[in-house]
Amino acid sequence: MRFAADRMLGKLAKWLRILGYDTLYSRTLSNDRFLALGDKGRILLSRNTRLVGKMAPDRLIFVEANDPQVQLQCLIRFLGLKPDPNRFFARCTVCNGLLKPIEPEDVLGKVPEHIWTSHNRFSECKTCGRIYWPGSHLARSRREIRRLLGV
């Protein structure tokens, strides 16, 4: 399933990416360009009441909750999503690009030295070049995923 989130749903977009879902997000996208993404096969997620009714109900989901975790839980329930643990942390949380493993020597000078010396696993976004490593944020994110999914 592929999503597009409007400018009010940046944190939801980030969590969908963490779970491995292809999720476009831009704070600067006009309503017309956002709606056009629905015509390209994406499920649109919006908090904008003015967009309700401009797309078929199966193409645009109005997100009522304010809290991103509640938004995610409601979306998972509403769509019957079954997030695949093999896809968790496979996308860049910033640009949505796919991550690929990269050798530690290839990130030398691209990450702080204390990170390079204390980690041996890195991933790089194929799109924006951002480097990821399994830091304390990963453990917190995994705990939150277990809480959200009840696993």
RAFENPE-V85953 format. One record per run of one state. SS is the DSSP state (2 for helix, 1 for strand, 0 for the rest). FROM is the first residue (numbers start at 1). TO is the last residue. If there is no record, write none. Layout:
# RAFENPE-V85953
SS,FROM,TO ; SS,FROM,TO
This chain:
# RAFENPE-V85953
0,1,1 ; 1,2,5 ; 0,6,9 ; 2,10,18 ; 0,19,21 ; 1,22,25 ; 0,26,30 ; 2,31,39 ; 0,40,42 ; 1,43,46 ; 0,47,48 ; 2,49,51 ; 0,52,59 ; 1,60,62 ; 0,63,67 ; 2,68,79 ; 0,80,84 ; 2,85,87 ; 0,88,90 ; 1,91,91 ; 0,92,97 ; 1,98,102 ; 0,103,103 ; 2,104,107 ; 0,108,112 ; 2,113,118 ; 0,119,121 ; 1,122,125 ; 0,126,130 ; 1,131,133 ; 0,134,135 ; 2,136,149 ; 0,150,151
